[in-house]
Amino acid sequence: MSEAVAVRKVVKPDDLAGAPRGPVNTTAFGAETSREINDWLASVDAETRVRWSLTHLPGPFALSSSFGAQAAVSLHLVAKQDPSIPVILVDTGYLFPETYEFIETLRKQLLLNIQTFSAAQGVAEFEAQNGKLWEQGREGLDKYLEIRKVEPMRRALRTLGVNTWFAGLRRSQAESRAKLNPLETRDGRFKVHPIFDWSDRDVYLYLKAHGLPYHPLWDRGYVSIGDWHSTKSLSEVETAEELRFSGLKRECGIHGLEG
């Protein structure tokens, strides 16, 4: 891993005393404090970012994961610090069978504390009432994502009382994520992106170094994996924008990003 992230300082656990103090709540996270902390977090490695957050930010903590192609990185980074931290899984009811297999593989390998949240309606009732919303243009897709993904995520954060939320978003993944900071706030919570500045090579080297798997569909050309009805492989598209949601949008809404 050091080959890819040599410019980022590794801070030993007993050296965190010299790190910036974390704000006690989101109202104390003003522009000056935000700049100071984010500059420092950008200078250190991802493991230090996680450790600093668990030391200096308010709990309860949680990590969200879609168990996509490269999900094992963030899961490993957080779980090795504290395997009891809840991993929020939003199950839309439309995940690939291989995704469920991947979830179980990582749960056993990393001893994950997975907390699953789903929409109030089952798939059959949902489709009887709404039809296949993902086939009804941008408006239908937005409604689908609000019901099957965004609302369950909001409920998860509320139910678990989360004050600090870890997520595996990276700047290089999409234009909508290009301005991510390692620490942000959203809806009165802190949101930490430990691998915000990682490249695909960083991800590959970390997975290899720690013996972590890619999603089973990766080798079949699925590099951005969500619901089976809205995910395409590289062989099925002309541009990367078409890999999810038929190119109508890039973000599902969970992370409050437009695109």
ABEGO torsion letter per residue (X at the ends): XAAAAAABBBBBAAAAAABBBBBABAAABBAAAAAAAAAAAAABBAAAAAAAAAAABBOBBBBBBAGBAAAAAAAAAAAAABAABBBBBBBAGABBAAAAAAAAAAAAAAGBBBBBBBBABBAAAAAAAAEBAAAAEAAAAAAAAAAAAAAAAAAAAAAAGBABBBBABBAAABAAAAABBABBBBGGBBBBBAAAABBAAAAAAAAAAAGBBBBAAAAAGBABBBBAAABBBAAABABAAAABGGGABABAGAAGBBX
